[in-house]
Amino acid sequence: MAYNIEDQVSQFCDAWQELNMIYEDYARSIDVPYTSLYILSLITRIDGCTQKTICEKTFLPRQTVNTVITGFYKKKWITLQELPEDRRIKTIHLTEAGKEYAGKIIPQIWDAELKAMGKLTDEQRTALLEGIRIYRDAFRAAMLPGEKR
């Protein structure tokens, strides 16, 4: 069945929203705000990241990230360590309690992502990733024509 480009854009956007809803539904099922789950997942993947790194990777506002990080700190799930070269910048590290908590909820996400990607052949994975990269770059160029990235 042939689709026109408008239909394909719609299908892509619908699929993207459905993927996001799966993460949202999982967060809701474990009674965790989606943003907190997203940030915790990132911290488990990048030990020693900073709030700036989280903002850059998640596209979340600085205030939102700070609120979540402060909550994690109050729950003693993370520690913050100043960088010697710039004491204003703090790296984020999971505590044992944070690792234990994350260990209960994050591996399910990773396992599901690996299983889903594993359903594709090598060629399909390569095509998917290359297609998304091309789409992302073209979309950015069309939406923000003066931006260099």
Beta strands, then each sheet from edge to edge (+ up, - down):
strand 1: 78-83
strand 2: 86-94
sheet 1: 1+ 2-
end
